[in-house]
């Protein structure tokens, strides 16, 4: 009986040892796999890149800025006679085409673009446009005295004197730039006694410049500002 109990005890111990050696490590490994996270399942969160501002272009140099602003000033100066010539010819007025003036903080490229635009408008639009209109006023074509009013207005006569100017030119020369009675010449029949003053006022020689419509009317306007219409005999009945 005791021997049988001993056999049973040995069998149980052998089973426990076998369980420990074979089954136990598998269960422990399984529990370890469940407890520890899989490397493939881990998610690594990388920090988002910090946005960096792109460097702004440097502010235009003083030289570029001064050059561009110089052309802006010339554009304004060229616009004034251009606009005035249009007014004398009775053409509709148009605003100056300056465009957008950049901020001082803008780059040299922006200021150069603006400067080139202002230079183009000055050289290619306003200055040649004024020359063309003055040529049109000094070469009006046709006949009669009224055609010379735009030029008279250009040299300085006000709108209020339009009728008197046309009347004076018509009565004195009939609107002919070559009118000559021996002592008085040109559109306004400037007397030879004014030869020295004519040269001083117009910068032209009397015997050559007096037949130029622009110089003749310029001197006549100068004389009218100082003496009114009294120097013209044809106007004494009207004033």
Phi, psi and omega in degrees: 000315179294323179296323180294318179297324180294319178299318182296319180297318179296322180295320180295318179296321179296321179295320179296319179295317179297320179297318181295319184284325188257310187274321184303308180300326179294320179292318179298320179295323179294321180292326178294322180293325179289323185287319184269134180291148178289140179299327181288336182275348181286139181249119178266122181266109180275143180294139180292142181295139179282123180295134178251131181288134178291139182295133179282147180297149182293152178297146181301143179292162180297325181295313179295316180299315180294321179298312181296316180293331175297317177290331175296318177294320178294325177298316178297319180294323180286333181290324186300307177294328177298313179294322180293321178297321177296320178297318180297326180274359180077023179271152180296145180281150178228142180290158179294143183258075180277327187075195182275130175271121182296159173289153182300333183282354182292164184285169179298324180299318180294317181291326176295318178299316178295318180297318178295324178295315179294322178295319179298315180297323180292310186281326189254346183242296191284311181295309177294329177296320178295317179299319180296319181290323177294320177299320178297323179287326180276349177228067188286340183073172180074205182213171179096171185273331185297333182294344181268358181298316178305320179291320177297321177295322180297319182282349173140347180295136180283164180301328183294341181259012184303310181298318180293321180296313180296320179296317181296313180297318180296317182285325184280315187230354184069016180084013181261128180288341183259011180301135185204122177249015178103327180234337178238142189219154172082187185303312182265008180050064179286128183287148181296338179294345180263016186302313182293318180292324178302315180296320181292321183283317187260342185076010181243149173294138183302313188287350174246315184285340183294338178270357175275125186301317182295311180295321181296311181290330176296316179291320178299321178294318177301317180291320180295322179298332184261330185232003182069210182270004184298327179294344182259114182300323183294340183264353185293334179281346182259342186244000000 
